[in-house]
Each structure stands twice: as structure tokens, then as C-alpha cells.
Amino acid sequence: MTEKRESIFKYAARCGLPMGAFLSVMSVAMVFSDRVPFLSIFVLTLLLGTPFLVYRLLRARYVSDNGTTDFSSLWMIGILTFIYGSLICTAVTYALLQWLRPDFFYDMAQMVIDQYKKVPAASEMVDVLTKAIDNGLLPSTIEFLFQMFWLTSFLGSLLSAIVTLVVRSVKIKPQSNNRN
């Protein structure tokens, strides 16, 4: 009896759940890093750990297929994993910015203005940011979320291509059938 393989689309959707949780944790930590400074280190740690998560997800499929998965299939799994994960992250970040931190962009702009006021040579930057706030030129939540979604998906695509090369270059250890 032959075993039916799970399609790459279904597998990527399943991988999108942990990726979405991972990206959502990173997003929440980033949004609150101005209030809890340790979170910025946590975000950096998660960012550096992203390739390892992608490797683990792609390697699991490659090993389950006994090393027969071609480059384009693994890369497509990675791309779709990031797209599905980004959709989850976007929904979480929307809720966060809409209800818990509705003044996030204003607060960030004010924080930058306060920092630049301490630097005498940066008075022009203070003027520009002040005018941006006064004229309502700060990004809206939806604008930010669209940019975040597309950037995450694009960078995830690039990262998936690199990780796919690594996944395929590491040989699979043969499975022994005898149990001692």
C-alpha cells in the first residue's frame, strides 16, 4: 500500500502556525520594547533564531521525503510558510495596535523628538518630525501592517532560498531497521 504524501501547500499551512506564533511573539515584544527595554534583546534573539526555525521546518519535510524533495518545492514551502505566518502575525499586531497601543506611532515619534532635542545639530530633524505629527503624516495601523506583511513575506522568501540550499546540502543519515 502506498502512502499518500501531504501536498507542499498543506504542509506549508501547518508550518505557518508555528511561524505565525513565532512572528507574533516577535511583533508583540517589538511593540512593547519601548516600555520594557529587555524586550529589544529578546526581539534580536528571536530574529537571529529565525533561520534555525525555518531550517527545522524545511528539514523535517526533506527528511520525511527521504531527501527527494527538490529545491523549488522546499523553497515554495518556505515562501508559503512565511506568507501564512505573516497573516497570523498581521492579525495579532492589528489587534495589539488597534486596542492596546493605539498611540504607538505617536509615542515613537515623540520619543525620537525627545532624543533629538538633546542634540543641538539635530534641530532640523525635530522640526521635520514635529511637522509630520502636526500634519497627520504618521503611518496608520493598516499602512504599517501592509508594509510589515510584504516585508516579512519578501525577506522570508529570500531566507527560505538560502536555508533550502543548506537543507539540501546536509546529507540524510540512513535509517537502520534493526533494533538492539
C-alpha positions as CSV (number, residue, x, y, z in Angstrom):
1,M,0.0,0.0,0.0
2,T,1.5,3.3,-1.0
3,E,1.5,6.2,1.5
4,K,0.0,9.4,0.1
5,R,2.3,12.4,0.6
6,E,0.9,15.6,2.0
7,S,1.0,18.4,-0.5
8,I,3.5,21.1,-0.1
9,F,0.7,23.6,0.3
10,K,-0.9,21.7,3.2
11,Y,2.5,21.2,4.8
12,A,3.3,24.9,4.5
13,A,0.0,25.8,6.1
14,R,0.8,23.5,9.0
15,C,4.2,25.1,9.3
16,G,2.6,28.6,9.1
17,L,1.0,28.1,12.5
18,P,4.3,27.9,14.5
19,M,5.8,30.5,12.2
20,G,2.9,32.8,12.9
21,A,3.2,32.3,16.6
22,F,6.9,33.0,16.4
23,L,6.5,36.2,14.4
24,S,3.6,37.3,16.6
25,V,5.7,36.9,19.7
26,M,8.5,38.9,18.0
27,S,6.0,41.6,17.0
28,V,4.5,41.9,20.4
29,A,7.9,42.2,22.0
30,M,8.9,44.8,19.5
31,V,5.8,46.9,20.2
32,F,6.4,46.9,23.9
33,S,10.2,47.2,23.8
34,D,10.0,50.9,24.5
35,R,8.4,50.2,27.8
36,V,10.4,47.1,28.7
37,P,13.9,47.6,27.4
38,F,14.9,43.9,27.8
39,L,12.4,43.0,25.1
40,S,14.6,44.6,22.4
41,I,17.3,42.0,23.2
42,F,14.6,39.3,23.1
43,V,13.5,40.5,19.7
44,L,17.1,40.4,18.4
45,T,17.4,36.9,19.8
46,L,14.3,35.8,18.0
47,L,15.3,37.5,14.8
48,L,18.7,35.6,14.9
49,G,16.8,32.4,15.6
50,T,14.5,32.7,12.6
51,P,16.8,30.8,10.2
52,F,17.0,27.9,12.7
53,L,13.2,27.6,12.8
54,V,13.0,27.7,9.0
55,Y,15.7,25.1,8.8
56,R,13.9,22.8,11.2
57,L,10.6,23.1,9.3
58,L,12.1,22.6,5.9
59,R,14.5,19.8,7.1
60,A,11.6,17.8,8.6
61,R,9.9,17.7,5.1
62,Y,13.2,16.9,3.4
63,V,13.9,14.0,5.7
64,S,10.3,12.7,5.6
65,D,10.7,12.6,1.8
66,N,14.0,10.7,2.1
67,G,15.9,13.5,0.5
68,T,13.9,13.5,-2.7
69,T,12.3,17.0,-2.3
70,D,13.6,19.3,-5.0
71,F,14.8,22.8,-4.4
72,S,11.7,24.5,-5.8
73,S,9.4,22.5,-3.6
74,L,11.3,23.3,-0.4
75,W,11.6,26.9,-1.4
76,M,7.9,27.1,-2.1
77,I,7.2,25.6,1.4
78,G,9.4,28.3,2.9
79,I,7.7,31.1,1.0
80,L,4.2,29.9,1.8
81,T,5.2,29.3,5.5
82,F,6.2,32.9,5.8
83,I,3.1,34.1,4.0
84,Y,0.8,32.1,6.2
85,G,2.8,33.1,9.3
86,S,2.8,36.7,8.3
87,L,-1.0,36.6,8.0
88,I,-1.3,35.4,11.6
89,C,1.3,37.9,12.8
90,T,-0.6,40.7,11.0
91,A,-3.8,39.8,12.7
92,V,-2.2,39.7,16.1
93,T,-0.3,43.0,15.5
94,Y,-3.5,44.7,14.3
95,A,-5.3,43.7,17.5
96,L,-2.4,44.9,19.5
97,L,-2.0,48.3,17.8
98,Q,-5.7,48.9,17.5
99,W,-6.7,48.2,21.1
100,L,-3.7,48.0,23.4
101,R,-1.3,50.6,21.8
102,P,-3.4,52.9,19.6
103,D,-0.9,55.7,20.0
104,F,2.2,53.6,19.3
105,F,3.4,55.6,16.3
106,Y,2.8,58.9,18.0
107,D,4.7,57.7,21.1
108,M,7.6,56.5,18.9
109,A,7.7,59.9,17.1
110,Q,7.6,61.8,20.4
111,M,10.4,59.6,21.8
112,V,12.6,60.3,18.8
113,I,11.9,64.0,19.1
114,D,12.8,64.0,22.7
115,Q,16.1,62.2,21.9
116,Y,16.9,64.6,19.0
117,K,16.2,67.7,21.2
118,K,19.2,66.7,23.2
119,V,21.4,67.0,20.1
120,P,22.0,70.6,19.1
121,A,22.8,69.8,15.4
122,A,19.5,67.9,15.0
123,S,17.1,70.8,15.3
124,E,16.0,70.3,11.6
125,M,15.1,66.7,12.3
126,V,13.0,67.8,15.3
127,D,11.2,70.3,13.1
128,V,10.5,67.7,10.4
129,L,9.1,65.2,12.9
130,T,7.1,67.8,14.7
131,K,5.5,68.9,11.3
132,A,4.9,65.2,10.5
133,I,2.9,64.8,13.7
134,D,1.1,68.1,13.3
135,N,0.1,67.3,9.7
136,G,-1.0,63.8,10.5
137,L,1.7,62.2,8.4
138,L,2.5,59.3,10.8
139,P,1.6,55.9,9.3
140,S,-1.8,54.4,10.1
141,T,-2.0,51.0,11.6
142,I,-3.2,49.5,8.3
143,E,-0.4,51.1,6.3
144,F,2.1,49.7,8.7
145,L,0.6,46.3,8.7
146,F,0.6,46.0,4.9
147,Q,4.2,47.1,4.8
148,M,5.1,44.6,7.6
149,F,3.3,41.8,5.8
150,W,5.0,42.3,2.5
151,L,8.4,42.9,4.0
152,T,8.2,39.8,6.1
153,S,7.0,37.7,3.1
154,F,9.7,39.0,0.9
155,L,12.6,38.6,3.4
156,G,11.2,35.2,4.3
157,S,11.3,34.2,0.6
158,L,15.0,35.2,0.5
159,L,15.8,33.4,3.7
160,S,13.9,30.3,2.6
161,A,16.0,30.1,-0.6
162,I,19.3,30.3,1.4
163,V,18.0,27.8,4.1
164,T,16.8,25.4,1.3
165,L,20.3,25.3,-0.1
166,V,21.6,24.4,3.4
167,V,18.9,21.8,4.0
168,R,19.7,20.0,0.7
169,S,23.4,20.1,1.3
170,V,23.2,18.2,4.6
171,K,23.1,14.5,3.9
172,I,20.4,12.4,5.4
173,K,21.6,9.7,7.8
174,P,20.4,6.2,6.7
175,Q,17.8,4.7,9.0
176,S,18.7,1.3,10.5
177,N,15.9,-1.2,10.7
178,N,17.3,-3.5,13.4
179,R,16.6,-2.6,17.0
180,N,19.0,-3.9,19.6
